[in-house]
Amino acid sequence: MRYAETGYNLEVDLTRGTVKRVQSDPRLTELHLGGQGTAAKILWERVPPETDPLTPENFLIFSAGLLHGTPVPGANRTSVSTFSPLTNLYVNSLMGGWFGPELKHAGYDKIVIGGESPGLVYLYIHNDKVEIRDASHLAGKGCQETATLLREELKDPRIQVAAIGLAGENRVFQATIEHANSSASRHGVGAVMGAKRLKAIAVRGTKDLNIASPAKLWELCRNKYQEIHDNKNCGDPMAHDHNESFHVDNFAWGNARTRRKGYWSKEREERWVAQWKEVRTRDSGCYNCPKDCHYTISYPGRHPYFLKCFNKLTYCMAAFEEIDFNYDILGLTSAYGLDGFSTPQVLAFAVELYEAGILTDKELPDFPADGAGRFFYLLEKVVRREGIGDVLANGVSRAAAEIGNGAEAFDHNTTKKVEQVPLKLGVINYPFFLMYCTGEKMNITQIEGSFPQAPIADREKRQKFVESWNAAPERFKKWFLEWEPKEHMPIEAAVNVCDWNESMHYVDDAIGTCAWLSSFRGQFGGSPPYHLFNLPEIISLATGMELDSDRLMEISRRNRQLVRALNIRRGLRRAEEKPPEDHWKIRDHEMEQKHLDAYYEFKGWTRDGIPTKETLDGLGLGYVSDDFVNRGILPDCDSVPVRKAGESR
Amino acid sequence: MEVVAVSNQLKKRTVKEIRVNLDKCIGCRACEVACSGFHAKPKYSSINPERSRVRVVMDLLSDVYVPIRAGDYTQAECSGRNTYTINGKEYTQCSFCSVSCPARDLFREPDSGLPLKCDMCEDDPTLAEPMCVQVCRCGALTYASWEEDVAEESVRRGEMEIGLECLVTRFGKDKVADAFDQLMGEKR
């Protein structure tokens, strides 16, 4: 009997138009848990490294987390794993809502999609009934409208839909996959879906799921609802906080360059709150979670949409506009299916190029004079890949290279071709340096999270923080206690902090729990509802697996190394591992490289960032090291000695 | 409903009520999770919202979030097809209806198709509050109970009686009797 998981994947070949229900190997659950862990394994096996992400040979995998469909509150984040057209590397983008649990109840842990359909189609899953259906009537429809139309067409209001909009259909690299109140937004996963000519997935499930120790698990979960509800340090505080000073005064405006200190004022806050009251209709949550991190916006003339997180500010800050503009344009971008982080930066980049005379009236005829007008103008070009929009739709980094003529200098806020959070800071912070350089997710908010970003100046408060810090292994408490303002932690601490931060994300992404309840929120208050020390019991009760913190970390490491291997096989090396050019003003090249050396060594990677044979074999990834040796990525052990992981140089 | 006999011939009954505040519902469906777990046999062995006796009827973008509890079973659809506008939001008559009815597939066991009905989580020992209320931390569902005088004692029907009656209504007396005889024959 399989517990917590269904034990079946749905295999869809869009070229042939076939669907298959395939039993998965239970040993893979022991090794990788589920979610992106097992998705990475499938991508390793099936997608050769030279595959162009937008061709039929790429696979697009929707994974429910291992704990979806169990009573564990907040287990609802669905992984979308594939290779990104933006980075040409692996991407795992997540969305909350209700999709993953519904998929589990339909009887599947994953939907593995390959091939490319000759015409626009959607996938309809209702338990054992799975059909690839014509979607030509949905072409060009907005994401939210598509969901509504499918529910009407299929006559079931409880169908969960994940859909792309015009941006995905046109393979825009900022294209998202939208689902209810959430979206998988990173690195153009929507473009991959569009390239497969898959407009939407509609899923409905009514089956049971087995749980290994149901009564014990329920007893534990039952108390979690209140705990999560009352815990002010988890969930999304931005959903309820109207003091935006932290973001508008400290984050950069425009194309991530301009700080506007003192922008925030009491008068502005009152005006923004009044506006919010006008357009916001309701706070809402995700499946089986008592937090209300999303809210609906009804802006006059726009289709209603959900607003979440930093999306509230990204467009208005990039366009130097007021909040009203943000609510307005989100109505369009939500329907088109566009990422709220990268799209505003792409548009602001184009505006800067125009102001610098690199883009002219030739590329941008009748270009409006105001920020809002320019953004609406550019948006339509990008989403249709029309004229210069076709270039911009490839992201800032690729567009800069393509436009040339000095445009490269305006590409100053990307890492591995990914637009980064618009932050410009003073002195380098080494844990963050490492996270920017090496994080396989390439978005800092999805790498950081367990260890506080800055020290606490007051020693008493620091002591108090550490005393109630149940989520942290002992060594981190020591480092945090010794961390004084304006000082750097020891290299060893920086390395461990980077590793722990991302490890927790790898746990979340395998079991499907929300980062707002765990991996992202430990840094604030140190009391996330889920952490390294209580998750093993929860996973054990759900799955029947024997698990403790060490074993959970080992699985997290295995998944992490496998994801690294996917990217190494596609050519990622040390040369690309650097933060955005001017992210920090005060840098120290030598110390940075020392940190990077130490981190690679800690991870068991070569000086070039490649996992060594010992590292891979030690985690049961011998098939990866064999492949590396065959391809000449790693030297053949019999002939050349390699430095062992942890051995000093 | 529970009937409690008290002294000097007066009969009291405890009325249990779950109050619903539509404005507080966040659509998390924890109520469905908890209900289905509580009523699974053995308890909590399965979490399946489809078996829940409370369902949240949602239309996210129209801002409609209505938790409804399963009431009685009916064979026939009603003639009601009214639409109500409350505070600018549109609800159909079905939005608030608790009946397990052929017009929709709410409140039916997904395997057998038999109707489901909320029993206020009656259990031994009695729960302080029904399970759906316990997990609804946003305050959309709250519990209240009070005592009322009753004219005469009504007989409480067990799950078996209710189930049998459903079978009889659905398949007819003869078929159920045949099936029963056959079952007994096999057992002997």
Boltz contact constraints between the chains, C-beta under 6 A:
constraints:
  - contact:
      token1: [A, 71]
      token2: [B, 33]
      max_distance: 6.0
  - contact:
      token1: [A, 71]
      token2: [B, 37]
      max_distance: 6.0
  - contact:
      token1: [A, 71]
      token2: [B, 47]
      max_distance: 6.0
  - contact:
      token1: [A, 144]
      token2: [B, 61]
      max_distance: 6.0
  - contact:
      token1: [A, 180]
      token2: [B, 60]
      max_distance: 6.0
  - contact:
      token1: [A, 206]
      token2: [B, 50]
      max_distance: 6.0
  - contact:
      token1: [A, 206]
      token2: [B, 110]
      max_distance: 6.0
  - contact:
      token1: [A, 208]
      token2: [B, 46]
      max_distance: 6.0
  - contact:
      token1: [A, 208]
      token2: [B, 48]
      max_distance: 6.0
  - contact:
      token1: [A, 214]
      token2: [B, 44]
      max_distance: 6.0
  - contact:
      token1: [A, 214]
      token2: [B, 45]
      max_distance: 6.0
  - contact:
      token1: [A, 215]
      token2: [B, 44]
      max_distance: 6.0
  - contact:
      token1: [A, 218]
      token2: [B, 37]
      max_distance: 6.0
  - contact:
      token1: [A, 218]
      token2: [B, 44]
      max_distance: 6.0
  - contact:
      token1: [A, 225]
      token2: [B, 135]
      max_distance: 6.0
  - contact:
      token1: [A, 225]
      token2: [B, 137]
      max_distance: 6.0
  - contact:
      token1: [A, 226]
      token2: [B, 137]
      max_distance: 6.0
  - contact:
      token1: [A, 229]
      token2: [B, 137]
      max_distance: 6.0
  - contact:
      token1: [A, 281]
      token2: [B, 63]
      max_distance: 6.0
  - contact:
      token1: [A, 282]
      token2: [B, 63]
      max_distance: 6.0
  - contact:
      token1: [A, 284]
      token2: [B, 26]
      max_distance: 6.0
  - contact:
      token1: [A, 284]
      token2: [B, 27]
      max_distance: 6.0
  - contact:
      token1: [A, 285]
      token2: [B, 26]
      max_distance: 6.0
  - contact:
      token1: [A, 285]
      token2: [B, 28]
      max_distance: 6.0
  - contact:
      token1: [A, 288]
      token2: [B, 28]
      max_distance: 6.0
  - contact:
      token1: [A, 288]
      token2: [B, 30]
      max_distance: 6.0
  - contact:
      token1: [A, 288]
      token2: [B, 33]
      max_distance: 6.0
  - contact:
      token1: [A, 289]
      token2: [B, 28]
      max_distance: 6.0
  - contact:
      token1: [A, 290]
      token2: [B, 137]
      max_distance: 6.0
  - contact:
      token1: [A, 292]
      token2: [B, 26]
      max_distance: 6.0
  - contact:
      token1: [A, 304]
      token2: [B, 61]
      max_distance: 6.0
